[in-house]
Amino acid sequence: MGKNGLLRRSSKAGEDPIVDQFLGASAKTALLGNVFSMGWRLALTVLLPIFVGVQLDKRFGTSPSLTLAAFFIAIFAASLLIYKTYVEMTAEESRLVGQKSKRTKKFNRSKDV
């Protein structure tokens, strides 16, 4: 998209294209942060129960049953983690949109005076 794409993003009269650039960069940074954070949390959420299930199977001699149970627990926990991350990202996006609209109103009021 580049610089020109961000400059053309201002749709309302009186909006500052520089603010749009900063908001675009902020959104990309927030997305990358959430993706990396979710990545390691997801890895721990899946690998830890499976590792425990394998170790318990070795100890008690119940070949695949505890590993499979741990696998299903890991899938459930991973689903909850993905949903929770989605809710957090949606809430953050709505908060940022609210801040942007407040800035726009403030900018338009100071321009009218």
Residue frames as a rotation matrix with the C-alpha (Angstrom) as fourth column:
MET 1
0.584 0.811 0.000 0.00
0.811 -0.584 0.000 0.00
0.000 0.000 -1.000 0.00
GLY 2
-0.345 -0.881 0.324 2.78
0.859 -0.435 -0.269 2.42
0.378 0.185 0.907 0.83
LYS 3
-0.806 -0.091 -0.586 2.77
0.406 -0.805 -0.433 6.05
-0.432 -0.587 0.685 1.80
ASN 4
-0.871 0.481 -0.094 0.28
-0.417 -0.625 0.660 7.17
0.259 0.615 0.745 -0.86
GLY 5
-0.297 0.787 -0.540 -2.27
0.329 0.616 0.716 4.56
0.896 0.035 -0.442 0.21
LEU 6
-0.286 0.157 -0.945 -2.15
0.957 -0.008 -0.290 5.82
-0.053 -0.988 -0.148 3.76
LEU 7
-0.927 -0.074 -0.368 -2.38
0.085 -0.996 -0.015 9.43
-0.365 -0.045 0.930 2.63
ARG 8
-0.705 0.698 -0.126 -5.53
-0.358 -0.196 0.913 8.72
0.612 0.689 0.388 0.61
ARG 9
-0.585 0.472 -0.660 -7.19
0.666 0.743 -0.059 6.97
0.462 -0.474 -0.749 3.56
SER 10
-0.838 0.303 -0.455 -8.48
0.132 -0.696 -0.706 10.25
-0.530 -0.652 0.543 5.00
SER 11
-0.527 0.711 0.465 -12.11
0.820 0.283 0.497 10.17
0.222 0.643 -0.733 4.05
LYS 12
0.548 0.763 -0.342 -13.60
0.827 -0.557 0.082 13.08
-0.128 -0.328 -0.936 5.99
ALA 13
0.367 -0.375 0.851 -12.76
0.297 -0.820 -0.489 16.68
0.881 0.433 -0.190 5.34
GLY 14
0.552 -0.204 0.808 -10.38
-0.670 -0.686 0.284 18.11
0.497 -0.698 -0.516 7.90
GLU 15
0.950 -0.271 0.151 -8.68
0.114 0.757 0.643 14.84
-0.289 -0.594 0.751 8.88
ASP 16
0.374 -0.904 -0.206 -4.93
-0.859 -0.422 0.291 14.88
-0.350 0.068 -0.934 9.07
PRO 17
0.762 -0.091 -0.641 -3.18
-0.355 0.769 -0.531 12.32
0.542 0.632 0.554 6.80
ILE 18
-0.351 -0.933 0.083 -0.21
-0.545 0.131 -0.828 12.18
0.762 -0.336 -0.554 9.19
VAL 19
-0.268 0.361 0.893 -2.51
-0.900 0.237 -0.366 11.00
-0.344 -0.902 0.261 11.99
ASP 20
0.802 0.575 -0.159 -3.80
-0.587 0.714 -0.382 8.30
-0.106 0.400 0.911 9.64
GLN 21
0.265 -0.794 -0.547 -0.23
-0.395 0.427 -0.813 7.19
0.879 0.432 -0.201 8.97
PHE 22
-0.641 -0.530 0.555 0.53
-0.693 0.090 -0.715 6.90
0.329 -0.843 -0.425 12.67
LEU 23
0.121 0.770 0.627 -2.72
-0.856 0.400 -0.326 5.04
-0.502 -0.497 0.708 13.32
GLY 24
0.796 0.117 -0.593 -1.91
-0.496 0.689 -0.529 2.63
0.347 0.715 0.607 10.49
ALA 25
-0.193 -0.946 -0.261 1.56
-0.387 0.318 -0.865 1.96
0.901 -0.066 -0.428 11.89
SER 26
-0.540 0.058 0.840 0.12
-0.839 0.046 -0.543 1.57
-0.070 -0.997 0.023 15.38
ALA 27
0.555 0.819 0.143 -2.45
-0.783 0.573 -0.243 -0.95
-0.281 0.023 0.959 14.14
LYS 28
0.559 -0.422 -0.714 0.23
-0.338 0.670 -0.661 -3.00
0.757 0.611 0.231 12.37
THR 29
-0.542 -0.806 0.239 2.41
-0.518 0.096 -0.850 -3.01
0.662 -0.584 -0.469 15.48
ALA 30
-0.221 0.550 0.805 -0.49
-0.915 0.168 -0.366 -4.06
-0.337 -0.818 0.467 17.68
LEU 31
0.778 0.529 -0.339 -1.40
-0.623 0.718 -0.310 -6.88
0.079 0.452 0.888 15.30
LEU 32
0.168 -0.804 -0.570 2.16
-0.272 0.517 -0.811 -8.21
0.947 0.292 -0.132 15.19
GLY 33
-0.640 -0.390 0.662 2.41
-0.705 -0.043 -0.708 -8.03
0.304 -0.920 -0.247 18.96
ASN 34
0.186 0.813 0.552 -0.82
-0.889 0.378 -0.257 -9.98
-0.417 -0.443 0.793 19.38
VAL 35
0.762 0.072 -0.644 0.23
-0.472 0.742 -0.475 -12.58
0.444 0.666 0.599 16.82
PHE 36
-0.238 -0.928 -0.287 3.61
-0.306 0.352 -0.885 -13.23
0.922 -0.122 -0.368 18.46
SER 37
-0.576 0.091 0.813 2.08
-0.817 -0.031 -0.575 -13.27
-0.027 -0.995 0.092 21.93
MET 38
0.519 0.834 0.186 -0.60
-0.802 0.551 -0.233 -15.69
-0.297 -0.028 0.954 20.84
GLY 39
0.434 -0.409 -0.803 2.01
-0.521 0.613 -0.594 -17.85
0.735 0.676 0.052 19.11
TRP 40
-0.654 -0.750 -0.102 4.04
-0.344 0.414 -0.843 -18.71
0.674 -0.516 -0.528 22.17
ARG 41
-0.455 0.566 0.687 0.95
-0.809 0.059 -0.585 -18.98
-0.371 -0.822 0.432 24.38
LEU 42
0.606 0.690 -0.396 -0.61
-0.795 0.538 -0.280 -21.35
0.020 0.485 0.874 21.86
ALA 43
0.019 -0.691 -0.722 2.56
-0.414 0.652 -0.635 -23.45
0.910 0.311 -0.274 21.71
LEU 44
-0.860 -0.337 0.382 2.62
-0.465 0.213 -0.859 -23.79
0.208 -0.917 -0.340 25.49
THR 45
-0.103 0.928 0.358 -1.10
-0.903 0.064 -0.425 -24.49
-0.417 -0.367 0.832 25.63
VAL 46
0.704 0.375 -0.603 -0.79
-0.647 0.689 -0.328 -27.36
0.292 0.621 0.728 23.15
LEU 47
0.031 -0.805 -0.592 2.62
-0.319 0.554 -0.769 -28.84
0.947 0.212 -0.240 23.95
LEU 48
-0.619 -0.326 0.714 2.44
-0.748 -0.032 -0.663 -28.84
0.239 -0.945 -0.223 27.74
PRO 49
0.259 0.756 0.601 -0.67
-0.843 0.481 -0.240 -31.06
-0.471 -0.445 0.762 28.10
ILE 50
0.811 0.007 -0.585 0.57
-0.405 0.728 -0.552 -33.44
0.422 0.685 0.594 25.40
PHE 51
-0.247 -0.965 -0.090 3.96
-0.456 0.198 -0.867 -33.75
0.855 -0.174 -0.489 27.13
VAL 52
-0.478 0.147 0.866 2.26
-0.859 0.127 -0.496 -34.43
-0.183 -0.981 0.066 30.46
GLY 53
0.617 0.786 0.037 -0.02
-0.745 0.599 -0.294 -37.01
-0.253 0.154 0.955 28.80
VAL 54
0.483 -0.530 -0.697 2.93
-0.339 0.621 -0.707 -38.86
0.807 0.578 0.120 27.27
GLN 55
-0.584 -0.751 0.306 4.78
-0.554 0.094 -0.827 -38.90
0.593 -0.653 -0.471 30.58
LEU 56
-0.167 0.610 0.775 1.70
-0.895 0.236 -0.378 -40.18
-0.414 -0.756 0.507 32.43
ASP 57
0.791 0.416 -0.448 1.22
-0.589 0.715 -0.377 -42.89
0.163 0.562 0.811 29.79
LYS 58
-0.010 -0.880 -0.474 4.82
-0.338 0.450 -0.827 -44.01
0.941 0.152 -0.302 30.30
ARG 59
-0.677 -0.292 0.675 4.41
-0.703 -0.013 -0.711 -44.06
0.216 -0.956 -0.196 34.08
PHE 60
-0.127 0.745 0.654 1.08
-0.733 0.374 -0.569 -45.91
-0.669 -0.552 0.499 34.24
GLY 61
-0.860 -0.309 0.407 1.45
0.003 0.793 0.609 -48.04
-0.511 0.525 -0.681 31.09
THR 62
0.240 0.955 0.177 -1.77
0.451 0.052 -0.891 -46.81
-0.860 0.294 -0.418 29.50
SER 63
-0.354 -0.682 0.641 -0.44
0.850 0.052 0.525 -46.45
-0.391 0.730 0.561 26.00
PRO 64
-0.724 -0.077 0.686 -2.42
0.503 -0.740 0.447 -43.84
0.473 0.668 0.574 24.04
SER 65
0.151 0.976 -0.159 -5.35
0.885 -0.062 0.461 -43.04
0.440 -0.210 -0.873 26.31
LEU 66
0.372 -0.021 -0.928 -3.90
0.684 -0.669 0.289 -40.27
-0.627 -0.743 -0.234 28.52
THR 67
-0.752 -0.650 -0.108 -2.04
0.363 -0.544 0.756 -38.74
-0.550 0.530 0.645 25.58
LEU 68
-0.579 0.621 0.528 -5.27
0.612 -0.096 0.785 -38.58
0.538 0.778 -0.324 23.59
ALA 69
0.439 0.735 -0.517 -7.13
0.895 -0.306 0.325 -37.11
0.080 -0.605 -0.792 26.55
ALA 70
-0.055 -0.561 -0.826 -4.40
0.502 -0.730 0.463 -34.49
-0.863 -0.389 0.322 26.93
PHE 71
-0.876 -0.252 0.412 -4.60
0.475 -0.292 0.830 -33.79
-0.089 0.923 0.375 23.19
PHE 72
-0.069 0.936 0.345 -8.34
0.774 -0.168 0.610 -33.05
0.629 0.310 -0.713 23.39
ILE 73
0.517 0.155 -0.841 -7.78
0.753 -0.550 0.361 -30.86
-0.407 -0.821 -0.402 26.43
ALA 74
-0.506 -0.799 -0.325 -5.07
0.459 -0.568 0.683 -29.01
-0.731 0.196 0.654 24.48
ILE 75
-0.681 0.330 0.653 -7.43
0.622 -0.210 0.754 -28.46
0.386 0.920 -0.062 21.52
PHE 76
0.425 0.888 -0.177 -10.12
0.833 -0.307 0.460 -27.08
0.355 -0.342 -0.870 23.83
ALA 77
0.320 -0.385 -0.866 -7.64
0.610 -0.615 0.499 -24.79
-0.724 -0.688 0.038 25.61
ALA 78
-0.765 -0.621 0.173 -6.23
0.507 -0.413 0.757 -23.58
-0.398 0.666 0.630 22.27
SER 79
-0.249 0.771 0.586 -9.74
0.772 -0.207 0.601 -22.76
0.585 0.602 -0.543 21.06
LEU 80
0.669 0.483 -0.566 -10.39
0.740 -0.508 0.441 -20.71
-0.075 -0.713 -0.697 24.19
LEU 81
-0.128 -0.822 -0.555 -7.06
0.553 -0.524 0.648 -18.92
-0.823 -0.224 0.522 23.78
ILE 82
-0.793 -0.125 0.596 -7.80
0.602 -0.312 0.735 -17.98
0.094 0.942 0.322 20.17
TYR 83
0.199 0.948 0.248 -11.28
0.781 -0.307 0.544 -16.73
0.592 0.086 -0.802 21.11
LYS 84
0.559 -0.040 -0.828 -9.91
0.694 -0.524 0.494 -14.70
-0.453 -0.851 -0.266 24.03
THR 85
-0.544 -0.821 -0.173 -7.26
0.523 -0.493 0.696 -13.11
-0.656 0.288 0.697 21.80
TYR 86
-0.539 0.436 0.721 -9.91
0.701 -0.242 0.670 -12.28
0.467 0.867 -0.175 19.19
VAL 87
0.569 0.789 -0.234 -12.09
0.774 -0.416 0.477 -10.58
0.278 -0.452 -0.847 21.84
GLU 88
0.230 -0.570 -0.789 -9.09
0.594 -0.560 0.578 -8.58
-0.771 -0.601 0.211 23.13
MET 89
-0.775 -0.557 0.298 -8.13
0.554 -0.374 0.744 -7.46
-0.303 0.742 0.599 19.61
THR 90
-0.165 0.813 0.558 -11.71
0.764 -0.253 0.594 -6.44
0.624 0.524 -0.579 18.82
ALA 91
0.680 0.395 -0.617 -11.98
0.722 -0.506 0.472 -4.44
-0.126 -0.767 -0.629 22.05
GLU 92
-0.188 -0.843 -0.504 -8.65
0.534 -0.518 0.668 -2.72
-0.825 -0.144 0.547 21.35
GLU 93
-0.739 -0.046 0.672 -9.75
0.658 -0.265 0.705 -1.86
0.146 0.963 0.226 17.81
SER 94
0.294 0.922 0.252 -13.02
0.765 -0.385 0.516 -0.33
0.573 0.041 -0.819 19.01
ARG 95
0.519 -0.194 -0.833 -11.12
0.646 -0.550 0.530 1.66
-0.560 -0.813 -0.160 21.63
LEU 96
-0.584 -0.809 -0.067 -8.74
0.521 -0.436 0.734 3.01
-0.623 0.394 0.676 18.98
VAL 97
-0.450 0.507 0.735 -11.61
0.733 -0.261 0.628 3.91
0.510 0.822 -0.254 16.66
GLY 98
0.629 0.695 -0.347 -13.25
0.760 -0.458 0.460 5.80
0.161 -0.554 -0.817 19.53
GLN 99
0.115 -0.681 -0.723 -10.03
0.534 -0.571 0.623 7.70
-0.838 -0.458 0.298 20.18
LYS 100
-0.765 -0.407 0.500 -9.72
0.626 -0.283 0.727 8.55
-0.154 0.868 0.472 16.49
SER 101
0.027 0.851 0.524 -13.26
0.779 -0.347 0.523 9.93
0.627 0.394 -0.672 16.36
LYS 102
0.675 0.154 -0.721 -12.58
0.658 -0.569 0.494 12.04
-0.334 -0.808 -0.486 19.48
ARG 103
-0.362 -0.884 -0.296 -9.42
0.522 -0.456 0.721 13.43
-0.772 0.107 0.627 17.87
THR 104
-0.626 0.175 0.760 -11.31
0.725 -0.230 0.650 14.24
0.288 0.957 0.017 14.69
LYS 105
0.501 0.865 0.023 -14.05
0.765 -0.455 0.455 16.08
0.404 -0.210 -0.890 16.62
LYS 106
0.453 -0.419 -0.787 -11.45
0.553 -0.560 0.617 17.98
-0.699 -0.715 -0.022 18.62
PHE 107
-0.644 -0.736 0.208 -9.56
0.589 -0.304 0.749 18.89
-0.488 0.605 0.630 15.43
ASN 108
-0.309 0.612 0.728 -12.76
0.771 -0.288 0.569 20.09
0.558 0.737 -0.383 13.72
ARG 109
0.691 0.568 -0.448 -13.77
0.723 -0.541 0.430 22.21
0.002 -0.621 -0.784 16.73
SER 110
0.073 -0.733 -0.676 -10.40
0.448 -0.581 0.679 23.96
-0.891 -0.353 0.286 16.88
LYS 111
-0.740 -0.321 0.591 -10.59
0.660 -0.180 0.730 24.56
-0.128 0.930 0.345 13.13
ASP 112
0.132 0.900 0.415 -14.05
0.853 -0.316 0.415 26.19
0.505 0.299 -0.810 13.42
VAL 113
0.558 0.108 -0.823 -12.91
0.707 -0.581 0.403 28.66
-0.434 -0.807 -0.400 16.11
